[in-house]
């Protein structure tokens, strides 16, 4: 698991590299929550909790999660793009890898 400072730096690097806007960033010594805006209606939400050793990530369009990876009950699972209400087994994913996959999904549905 990353340290809080490294997570924040990763988020800032992603924003700079891809030309996104950091809509929201709040953190403590053990948690980070942020929103990275791709457009006005499309953003990626990242929540990290070091005590619980988890990073939850969601691609949101409007007010709906259309894809995500999170940890519940000690196990990571994916909310697949075709049916985000489902849970399928998954491994922990790096933040930038999640961003790249989210961009690929958005291209498929012509949102970027």
C-alpha positions in Angstrom: 0.0 0.0 0.0 1.2 3.5 -0.9 1.8 6.2 1.7 -0.6 9.2 1.7 2.0 11.5 0.2 2.7 9.1 -2.7 -1.0 8.7 -3.4 -1.4 12.5 -3.5 1.6 12.9 -5.8 0.3 10.1 -8.1 -3.0 11.9 -8.4 -1.3 15.2 -9.2 0.9 13.5 -11.8 -2.1 11.9 -13.4 -3.9 15.2 -13.6 -0.9 16.9 -15.2 -0.1 14.0 -17.6 -3.6 13.7 -18.9 -4.8 17.3 -18.7 -7.5 16.6 -16.2 -8.7 18.8 -13.4 -8.5 17.9 -9.7 -12.0 18.7 -8.6 -11.6 17.6 -5.0 -8.9 16.5 -2.7 -9.2 15.8 1.0 -6.8 13.8 3.2 -5.8 12.8 6.7 -2.8 10.9 7.8 -4.5 7.6 6.8 -7.1 8.5 4.2 -7.4 10.3 0.8 -10.5 11.1 -1.2 -10.4 12.8 -4.5 -12.2 13.5 -7.7 -10.4 13.8 -11.0 -12.6 15.5 -13.7 -12.3 14.4 -17.3 -15.3 16.6 -18.3 -18.0 18.4 -16.4 -20.1 15.3 -16.1 -17.4 12.6 -16.0 -15.0 12.0 -13.2 -12.9 9.4 -11.4 -13.3 9.1 -7.7 -10.5 7.7 -5.6 -10.7 6.7 -1.9 -7.7 5.3 -0.1 -7.6 4.1 3.5 -4.2 2.9 4.8 -5.6 1.4 8.0 -7.9 -0.8 6.0 -5.3 -1.3 3.3 -7.6 -0.4 0.4 -8.0 1.8 -2.6 -11.5 2.1 -4.0 -11.9 3.7 -7.5 -15.0 4.5 -9.5 -15.6 6.0 -13.0 -18.7 8.2 -12.7 -20.8 9.6 -15.5 -23.5 12.0 -14.3 -24.3 10.6 -11.0 -23.9 6.9 -11.9 -20.9 4.7 -11.4 -20.3 2.9 -14.7 -17.2 1.1 -13.7 -15.2 0.5 -10.5 -12.8 -1.5 -8.5 -13.0 -1.6 -4.7 -12.3 -3.7 -1.6 -15.0 -5.1 0.6 -14.6 -7.8 3.2 -10.9 -8.0 2.6 -11.1 -8.8 -1.1 -10.9 -6.6 -4.2 -13.7 -6.9 -6.7 -14.6 -5.2 -10.0 -17.9 -3.5 -10.9 -17.8 -4.4 -14.6 -18.7 -1.8 -17.2 -21.5 -3.9 -18.7 -23.2 -4.3 -15.4 -21.7 -2.1 -12.6 -24.0 -3.6 -10.0 -22.2 -6.9 -10.2 -19.1 -7.9 -8.3 -16.5 -10.0 -10.0 -13.2 -11.1 -8.4 -10.3 -8.7 -9.1 -6.8 -7.9 -7.9 -5.8 -4.5 -6.6 -5.2 -2.1 -9.5 -2.8 0.8 -9.6 -4.5 4.2 -9.8 -3.0 5.1 -13.2 -4.0 1.7 -14.7 -7.6 2.3 -13.5 -7.5 5.8 -15.2 -6.2 4.3 -18.5 -8.9 1.6 -18.5 -11.5 4.2 -17.7 -10.4 6.3 -20.7 -10.6 3.2 -22.9 -14.2 2.6 -21.7 -15.2 6.2 -22.3 -13.8 6.0 -25.8 -15.9 2.9 -26.5 -19.1 4.9 -25.6 -17.9 8.0 -27.4 -17.7 10.2 -24.3 -14.2 11.4 -25.1 
